[in-house]
Amino acid sequence: MTKLFSLSAIALLTSLSTVATAASLDVHGDIKINGKTVIDAKGNVIQDQSHLINIDDYANATPNRVVMFSAPVNEDGTVPTYKFFYDETGREYKEENFIDNKLVWSIKWEERTTAPLAHKRTVLSDWGGEDPIITTYKDEFTTSSSYPLAQVGINMTRADIYKSTVISTNNPNIEINSVTNNLDYQKLTVVDKTSFKMGDTTLEDCIIVTMSASWSQEDQFRTFCKGYGLVQFGDYKATSAE
């Protein structure tokens, strides 16, 4: 519809210009076609953006939401599960991965600031060692971009450029105050709009995407739903939410 509106408006203006020597059109207010404004009172051409998708509307969740995930039983009979946590603004702030209800990995972001752009990030790993390995970093960003408004089938990229300083760790192979410079990126394409079955509930307003990232070895299909954030990634599917 956008192209039709724009072309109609341009055609109108073109036809007027061809007879400019004979007449002129002085319009006070908006110009509308089929009830929709195509040129506003200031002369700006208005583009219809109803087909565009704001990824943040789907990636964020209802404030303070917790979403539980499960995956098929592993070959050794263990049961993997995940939890995603969202803060009071609806932004994800923690992930937890469990095997047979034992926490084996987690990541948490806290103390987020915008000036300067920074946060504290804590990673826990416990895959059978004597004690869990816990390392906390301060990440300071040069840039952290967002996805532009999305169209189905169009690939988009966002990136983070940041410096990580180790604040604390019990890993003997990592030095306190050591610094690394990082460049992470994510590429995403919206495949389609969809619904998602979570337990006895059907979530109607969802999108399926393909995603690749600098920290991932392979592309993934993912599903996001308004009010719930991520509900499917890899073999994991959301089973319930609080």
Secondary structure, 3 states (H helix, E strand, C coil): CHHHHHHHHHHHHHHHHHCCCCCCCCCCCCEEECCEEEECCCCCECCCCCCCECHHHHHCECCCCEEEEECCCCCCCCCEEEEEEECCCCCEEEEEEEECCEEEEEEEEEEEEECCEEEEEEEEECCCCCCCEEEEEEEEEEEECCCCCECCCCEEEEEEEEEEEEEEECCCCCCCCCEEEEEEEEEEEEEEEEEEEECCEEEEEEEEEEEEECCCCCCEEEEEECEEEEEEECCEEEEEEC
